[in-house]
Amino acid sequence: MKQICIVLMILAMVGCTNRPVLYPNEQFEQNGPQAADNTIEECEELASESGISNVQHNAKRTATHGAKGAALGAVSGAIGGAISGGVGIGTVIGAASGAAVGIVSGLIGSDYASPTYQQFVNSCLKERGYDVVGWE
């Protein structure tokens, strides 16, 4: 049970969307990091209120991860099956588990701030005196 909780916490942390990183310019230094975080939240709310989604799911990327995982799992399952005497079942089990891992991997990495959302938040922050150097 403890292992399941740890895995779920890791998945929750990894699946979060990214946020803007601010350059420590005069505005940032004058107001401090807490005020900058509040401004980021305000700009993100403005973007959401404008109907811009902050997450872009990439179904093609997720499917590709699943297919790659199935292929790699099938190969490793066949090798394991050959060693233990059950190539067929090893291949099937390997493919199924590889596909599952690949799909979950694709889902975890498929959430990121859409370019339109990033541009909206960047413009909002610039109007308020902040310089965005990137997103993490």
N, CA, C and O of each residue as an XYZ file, in Angstrom:
544
protein
N       0.830     -1.204      0.000
C       0.000      0.000      0.000
C       0.863      1.252      0.000
O       0.560      2.228     -0.686
N       1.944      1.214      0.777
C       2.829      2.373      0.871
C       3.448      2.696     -0.490
O       3.587      3.865     -0.852
N       3.821      1.650     -1.246
C       4.425      1.862     -2.560
C       3.440      2.515     -3.516
O       3.828      3.368     -4.315
N       2.167      2.127     -3.448
C       1.151      2.714     -4.320
C       1.012      4.205     -4.030
O       0.913      5.007     -4.958
N       1.004      4.581     -2.771
C       0.900      5.998     -2.390
C       2.086      6.802     -2.914
O       1.924      7.922     -3.398
N       3.269      6.222     -2.813
C       4.470      6.913     -3.295
C       4.393      7.113     -4.809
O       4.705      8.195     -5.307
N       3.982      6.081     -5.541
C       3.864      6.188     -6.997
C       2.839      7.248     -7.367
O       3.086      8.051     -8.267
N       1.694      7.269     -6.693
C       0.666      8.269     -6.993
C       1.153      9.687     -6.718
O       0.830     10.605     -7.471
N       1.921      9.878     -5.657
C       2.468     11.208     -5.363
C       3.444     11.640     -6.453
O       3.439     12.798     -6.872
N       4.277     10.717     -6.910
C       5.236     11.043     -7.969
C       4.497     11.389     -9.245
O       4.845     12.362     -9.914
N       3.481     10.608     -9.595
C       2.706     10.895    -10.803
C       2.016     12.248    -10.709
O       1.939     12.976    -11.698
N       1.519     12.582     -9.541
C       0.858     13.880     -9.365
C       1.833     15.023     -9.567
O       1.485     16.041    -10.165
N       3.062     14.864     -9.069
C       4.049     15.929     -9.215
C       4.522     16.050    -10.658
O       4.691     17.161    -11.160
N       4.735     14.932    -11.325
C       5.266     14.953    -12.679
C       4.246     15.484    -13.663
O       4.616     16.114    -14.654
N       2.961     15.242    -13.408
C       1.933     15.610    -14.364
C       1.523     17.066    -14.331
O       0.628     17.448    -15.084
N       2.107     17.874    -13.529
C       1.726     19.279    -13.425
C       2.209     20.075    -14.628
O       3.244     19.776    -15.224
N       1.432     21.093    -14.967
C       1.852     21.949    -16.063
C       2.960     22.873    -15.592
O       3.187     23.042    -14.395
N       3.637     23.461    -16.553
C       4.761     24.330    -16.220
C       4.299     25.762    -15.969
O       3.158     26.127    -16.250
N       5.221     26.560    -15.432
C       4.926     27.951    -15.074
C       6.035     28.861    -15.588
O       7.138     28.399    -15.880
N       5.744     30.151    -15.699
C       6.774     31.077    -16.169
C       7.892     31.270    -15.143
O       7.667     31.230    -13.933
N       9.087     31.478    -15.657
C      10.252     31.795    -14.828
C      10.575     33.262    -15.100
O      10.718     33.672    -16.252
N      10.687     34.041    -14.037
C      10.893     35.482    -14.188
C      12.355     35.866    -14.004
O      13.061     35.315    -13.159
N      12.788     36.817    -14.810
C      14.113     37.400    -14.659
C      14.060     38.362    -13.465
O      13.099     39.119    -13.329
N      15.069     38.340    -12.609
C      15.036     39.207    -11.420
C      15.355     40.673    -11.758
O      16.379     41.213    -11.340
N      14.463     41.293    -12.515
C      14.654     42.697    -12.885
C      14.251     43.620    -11.730
O      13.971     43.158    -10.623
N      14.227     44.902    -11.996
C      13.921     45.883    -10.952
C      12.540     45.663    -10.338
O      12.373     45.760     -9.122
N      11.557     45.367    -11.179
C      10.187     45.117    -10.698
C      10.161     43.916     -9.746
O       9.546     43.966     -8.680
N      10.833     42.847    -10.146
C      10.885     41.642     -9.320
C      11.581     41.931     -7.994
O      11.082     41.563     -6.930
N      12.736     42.592     -8.064
C      13.514     42.900     -6.854
C      12.744     43.825     -5.921
O      12.797     43.675     -4.700
N      12.033     44.777     -6.501
C      11.302     45.761     -5.703
C      10.114     45.123     -4.962
O       9.845     45.453     -3.806
N       9.408     44.207     -5.642
C       8.198     43.630     -5.065
C       8.420     42.302     -4.343
O       7.643     41.942     -3.458
N       9.467     41.578     -4.710
C       9.766     40.310     -4.068
C       9.091     39.125     -4.742
O       8.170     39.292     -5.542
N       9.562     37.924     -4.409
C       9.055     36.710     -5.064
C       7.585     36.414     -4.777
O       6.889     35.891     -5.647
N       7.098     36.735     -3.580
C       5.694     36.460     -3.259
C       4.761     37.307     -4.118
O       3.761     36.806     -4.632
N       5.084     38.582     -4.275
C       4.266     39.459     -5.125
C       4.328     38.994     -6.574
O       3.326     39.049     -7.287
N       5.504     38.535     -7.018
C       5.643     38.024     -8.385
C       4.776     36.784     -8.580
O       4.122     36.649     -9.615
N       4.760     35.877     -7.603
C       3.907     34.689     -7.688
C       2.435     35.075     -7.748
O       1.662     34.483     -8.501
N       2.051     36.068     -6.954
C       0.661     36.539     -6.985
C       0.310     37.101     -8.357
O      -0.788     36.870     -8.864
N       1.239     37.834     -8.954
C       0.999     38.402    -10.276
C       0.885     37.300    -11.324
O       0.040     37.374    -12.217
N       1.734     36.277    -11.216
C       1.641     35.139    -12.135
C       0.255     34.500    -12.025
O      -0.378     34.206    -13.039
N      -0.212     34.288    -10.798
C      -1.537     33.693    -10.591
C      -2.640     34.565    -11.181
O      -3.589     34.048    -11.769
N      -2.523     35.883    -11.028
C      -3.515     36.799    -11.595
C      -3.537     36.690    -13.121
O      -4.605     36.650    -13.732
N      -2.353     36.643    -13.726
C      -2.266     36.545    -15.183
C      -2.798     35.199    -15.674
O      -3.436     35.127    -16.724
N      -2.535     34.132    -14.912
C      -3.066     32.814    -15.277
C      -4.592     32.800    -15.179
O      -5.264     32.207    -16.022
N      -5.133     33.446    -14.161
C      -6.586     33.540    -14.031
C      -7.189     34.335    -15.175
O      -8.241     33.968    -15.698
N      -6.533     35.421    -15.571
C      -7.014     36.211    -16.704
C      -7.057     35.374    -17.982
O      -8.010     35.456    -18.756
N      -6.030     34.580    -18.188
C      -5.982     33.716    -19.366
C      -7.129     32.714    -19.332
O      -7.797     32.495    -20.342
N      -7.354     32.109    -18.177
C      -8.435     31.128    -18.047
C      -9.797     31.779    -18.245
O     -10.672     31.214    -18.902
N      -9.974     32.969    -17.675
C     -11.235     33.696    -17.835
C     -11.477     34.087    -19.288
O     -12.622     34.258    -19.707
N     -10.404     34.228    -20.052
C     -10.520     34.559    -21.472
C     -10.815     33.325    -22.317
O     -10.981     33.424    -23.533
N     -10.880     32.170    -21.673
C     -11.213     30.945    -22.380
C     -10.023     30.198    -22.957
O     -10.196     29.294    -23.774
N      -8.827     30.562    -22.545
C      -7.634     29.903    -23.054
C      -7.266     28.765    -22.112
O      -7.098     28.971    -20.910
N      -7.143     27.573    -22.662
C      -6.805     26.409    -21.855
C      -5.325     26.439    -21.507
O      -4.486     26.761    -22.348
N      -5.013     26.102    -20.260
C      -3.616     26.117    -19.850
C      -2.918     24.787    -20.110
O      -1.705     24.690    -19.925
N      -3.653     23.762    -20.534
C      -3.056     22.454    -20.777
C      -3.377     22.007    -22.190
O      -4.514     22.114    -22.649
N      -2.380     21.515    -22.857
C      -2.560     20.980    -24.200
C      -2.171     19.509    -24.168
O      -1.021     19.165    -23.893
N      -3.135     18.652    -24.448
C      -2.865     17.215    -24.456
C      -2.419     16.812    -25.862
O      -2.995     17.256    -26.856
N      -1.428     16.000    -25.931
C      -0.911     15.560    -27.210
C      -1.183     14.065    -27.367
O      -0.381     13.230    -26.949
N      -2.334     13.734    -27.980
C      -2.754     12.343    -28.122
C      -1.782     11.547    -28.984
O      -1.512     10.378    -28.706
N      -1.260     12.175    -30.024
C      -0.332     11.469    -30.910
C       0.921     11.045    -30.137
O       1.417      9.930    -30.305
N       1.420     11.939    -29.299
C       2.613     11.627    -28.509
C       2.326     10.465    -27.556
O       3.171      9.586    -27.386
N       1.152     10.450    -26.938
C       0.785      9.385    -26.017
C       0.692      8.047    -26.744
O       1.176      7.031    -26.245
N       0.064      8.048    -27.934
C      -0.045      6.818    -28.722
C       1.324      6.310    -29.149
O       1.577      5.105    -29.138
N       2.204      7.231    -29.526
C       3.560      6.843    -29.922
C       4.303      6.207    -28.760
O       4.985      5.198    -28.936
N       4.178      6.784    -27.586
C       4.810      6.203    -26.397
C       4.275      4.795    -26.140
O       5.034      3.890    -25.791
N       2.965      4.614    -26.314
C       2.362      3.299    -26.104
C       2.890      2.266    -27.084
O       3.194      1.135    -26.706
N       2.999      2.668    -28.361
C       3.505      1.748    -29.383
C       4.966      1.388    -29.137
O       5.351      0.225    -29.255
N       5.772      2.381    -28.796
C       7.183      2.110    -28.496
C       7.316      1.199    -27.279
O       8.132      0.277    -27.272
N       6.521      1.459    -26.265
C       6.550      0.628    -25.063
C       6.161     -0.811    -25.372
O       6.765     -1.748    -24.850
N       5.135     -0.989    -26.237
C       4.711     -2.342    -26.603
C       5.820     -3.069    -27.351
O       6.083     -4.244    -27.095
N       6.472     -2.364    -28.279
C       7.552     -2.993    -29.055
C       8.717     -3.389    -28.153
O       9.222     -4.509    -28.232
N       9.134     -2.467    -27.301
C      10.242     -2.775    -26.394
C       9.868     -3.881    -25.402
O      10.682     -4.748    -25.086
N       8.637     -3.834    -24.922
C       8.176     -4.866    -24.002
C       8.112     -6.231    -24.655
O       8.452     -7.240    -24.038
N       7.669     -6.263    -25.927
C       7.599     -7.537    -26.641
C       8.986     -8.150    -26.814
O       9.173     -9.352    -26.623
N       9.951     -7.314    -27.176
C      11.320     -7.808    -27.356
C      11.883     -8.314    -26.034
O      12.433     -9.413    -25.972
N      11.748     -7.518    -24.980
C      12.293     -7.953    -23.690
C      11.531     -9.169    -23.163
O      12.126    -10.040    -22.529
N      10.217     -9.238    -23.418
C       9.435    -10.404    -23.000
C       9.848    -11.654    -23.749
O       9.905    -12.741    -23.174
N      10.138    -11.500    -25.041
C      10.580    -12.654    -25.832
C      11.920    -13.169    -25.330
O      12.139    -14.378    -25.244
N      12.808    -12.249    -25.000
C      14.120    -12.658    -24.476
C      13.939    -13.379    -23.141
O      14.522    -14.440    -22.916
N      13.131    -12.797    -22.263
C      12.868    -13.437    -20.972
C      12.183    -14.778    -21.152
O      12.487    -15.740    -20.446
N      11.242    -14.843    -22.116
C      10.543    -16.099    -22.388
C      11.469    -17.159    -22.950
O      11.337    -18.338    -22.622
N      12.405    -16.751    -23.791
C      13.365    -17.696    -24.367
C      14.237    -18.302    -23.274
O      14.574    -19.485    -23.319
N      14.591    -17.495    -22.312
C      15.433    -17.975    -21.217
C      14.655    -18.959    -20.331
O      15.190    -19.974    -19.884
N      13.369    -18.629    -20.089
C      12.585    -19.468    -19.187
C      11.800    -20.566    -19.904
O      11.204    -21.424    -19.253
N      11.795    -20.546    -21.241
C      11.128    -21.608    -21.996
C       9.734    -21.264    -22.485
O       9.039    -22.155    -22.973
N       9.291    -20.027    -22.381
C       7.955    -19.640    -22.846
C       8.006    -18.373    -23.675
O       7.560    -17.317    -23.225
N       8.555    -18.469    -24.906
C       8.738    -17.287    -25.752
C       7.417    -16.597    -26.051
O       7.325    -15.374    -25.954
N       6.392    -17.361    -26.413
C       5.096    -16.783    -26.800
C       4.455    -15.985    -25.684
O       4.097    -14.821    -25.870
N       4.310    -16.604    -24.532
C       3.668    -15.914    -23.410
C       4.526    -14.766    -22.912
O       4.001    -13.736    -22.490
N       5.850    -14.932    -22.957
C       6.748    -13.845    -22.553
C       6.593    -12.639    -23.447
O       6.612    -11.502    -22.977
N       6.436    -12.887    -24.764
C       6.258    -11.792    -25.726
C       4.954    -11.057    -25.459
O       4.922     -9.827    -25.458
N       3.872    -11.811    -25.230
C       2.560    -11.201    -24.988
C       2.565    -10.388    -23.692
O       2.082     -9.256    -23.664
N       3.098    -10.956    -22.645
C       3.154    -10.247    -21.358
C       4.045     -9.008    -21.475
O       3.697     -7.937    -20.976
N       5.186     -9.160    -22.131
C       6.086     -8.027    -22.314
C       5.445     -6.906    -23.112
O       5.584     -5.734    -22.764
N       4.736     -7.263    -24.191
C       4.075     -6.253    -25.028
C       2.992     -5.524    -24.254
O       2.879     -4.301    -24.341
N       2.193     -6.267    -23.496
C       1.109     -5.645    -22.732
C       1.644     -4.718    -21.650
O       1.169     -3.593    -21.491
N       2.636     -5.200    -20.907
C       3.174     -4.346    -19.851
C       3.945     -3.163    -20.436
O       3.890     -2.061    -19.889
N       4.663     -3.378    -21.543
C       5.380     -2.280    -22.195
C       4.442     -1.213    -22.719
O       4.722     -0.020    -22.600
N       3.307     -1.646    -23.310
C       2.315     -0.688    -23.811
C       1.739      0.130    -22.667
O       1.567      1.343    -22.785
N       1.441     -0.542    -21.553
C       0.891      0.176    -20.397
C       1.870      1.216    -19.878
O       1.487      2.353    -19.603
N       3.129      0.829    -19.745
C       4.153      1.772    -19.275
C       4.307      2.924    -20.262
O       4.418      4.081    -19.858
N       4.315      2.607    -21.560
C       4.459      3.647    -22.583
C       3.311      4.635    -22.581
O       3.526      5.840    -22.714
N       2.096      4.138    -22.433
C       0.927      5.025    -22.419
C       0.951      5.922    -21.187
O       0.719      7.126    -21.289
N       1.230      5.340    -20.028
C       1.307      6.151    -18.810
C       2.414      7.193    -18.941
O       2.234      8.344    -18.546
N       3.554      6.796    -19.492
C       4.655      7.731    -19.709
C       4.234      8.866    -20.631
O       4.553     10.028    -20.382
N       3.517      8.524    -21.697
C       3.036      9.550    -22.620
C       2.043     10.489    -21.972
O       2.068     11.695    -22.220
N       1.161      9.938    -21.136
C       0.173     10.777    -20.445
C       0.834     11.721    -19.461
O       0.449     12.884    -19.344
N       1.833     11.212    -18.753
C       2.521     12.054    -17.774
C       3.210     13.213    -18.463
O       3.148     14.341    -17.974
N       3.854     12.970    -19.566
C       4.609     14.014    -20.245
C       3.816     14.812    -21.251
O       4.377     15.683    -21.916
N       2.495     14.539    -21.390
C       1.752     15.191    -22.458
C       1.081     16.487    -22.027
O       0.544     17.205    -22.871
N       1.096     16.799    -20.758
C       0.474     18.030    -20.284
C       1.504     19.140    -20.196
O       2.464     19.048    -19.431
N       1.306     20.178    -20.972
C       2.178     21.334    -20.913
C       1.363     22.552    -21.282
O       0.333     22.442    -21.947
N       1.815     23.693    -20.859
C       1.079     24.916    -21.151
C       1.063     25.153    -22.651
O       2.102     25.099    -23.309
N      -0.122     25.415    -23.186
C      -0.234     25.635    -24.627
C       0.497     26.922    -25.015
O       0.617     27.833    -24.195
N       0.983     27.006    -26.248
C       1.696     28.215    -26.684
C       0.853     29.487    -26.561
O       1.377     30.546    -26.215
N      -0.443     29.387    -26.841
C      -1.320     30.558    -26.730
C      -1.435     31.003    -25.280
O      -1.393     32.197    -24.982
N      -1.579     30.041    -24.386
C      -1.655     30.340    -22.956
C      -0.354     30.992    -22.481
O      -0.381     31.988    -21.759
N       0.780     30.424    -22.889
C       2.073     30.987    -22.501
C       2.204     32.424    -22.997
O       2.647     33.301    -22.255
N       1.822     32.666    -24.241
C       1.946     34.017    -24.807
C       1.043     35.005    -24.073
O       1.437     36.145    -23.827
N      -0.172     34.567    -23.723
C      -1.100     35.425    -22.990
C      -0.503     35.814    -21.636
O      -0.482     36.989    -21.270
N      -0.017     34.804    -20.892
C       0.553     35.062    -19.564
C       1.812     35.913    -19.686
O       2.022     36.824    -18.886
N       2.654     35.624    -20.685
C       3.862     36.428    -20.903
C       3.515     37.893    -21.143
O       4.148     38.782    -20.573
N       2.509     38.152    -21.987
C       2.105     39.538    -22.283
C       1.566     40.231    -21.041
O       1.871     41.397    -20.789
N       0.770     39.515    -20.273
C       0.213     40.067    -19.039
C       1.327     40.449    -18.066
O       1.311     41.530    -17.476
N       2.293     39.545    -17.909
C       3.397     39.821    -16.987
C       4.264     40.978    -17.479
O       4.739     41.784    -16.679
N       4.467     41.059    -18.785
C       5.265     42.154    -19.351
C       4.584     43.498    -19.094
O       5.243     44.477    -18.746
N       3.249     43.541    -19.269
C       2.504     44.774    -18.996
C       2.648     45.214    -17.540
O       2.530     46.399    -17.229
N       2.901     44.260    -16.657
C       3.019     44.550    -15.233
C       4.473     44.723    -14.796
O       4.763     44.819    -13.603
N       5.387     44.761    -15.774
C       6.782     45.071    -15.480
C       7.709     43.905    -15.274
O       8.873     44.094    -14.919
N       7.212     42.681    -15.492
C       8.053     41.494    -15.304
C       8.592     40.997    -16.631
O       7.964     41.182    -17.674
N       9.770     40.358    -16.591
C      10.374     39.763    -17.780
C      10.382     38.246    -17.623
O      10.986     37.711    -16.693
N       9.706     37.559    -18.542
C       9.665     36.101    -18.532
C      10.860     35.597    -19.348
O      11.053     35.997    -20.496
N      11.654     34.716    -18.741
C      12.820     34.159    -19.455
C      12.519     32.778    -20.019
O      13.279     32.281    -20.850
N      11.439     32.149    -19.592
C      11.070     30.830    -20.083
C      10.008     30.219    -19.201
O       9.478     30.863    -18.296
N       9.705     28.951    -19.484
C       8.699     28.210    -18.713
C       9.298     26.896    -18.240
O       9.998     26.218    -18.993
N       9.024     26.538    -16.997
C       9.463     25.248    -16.430
C       8.315     24.600    -15.709
O       8.467     23.509    -15.159
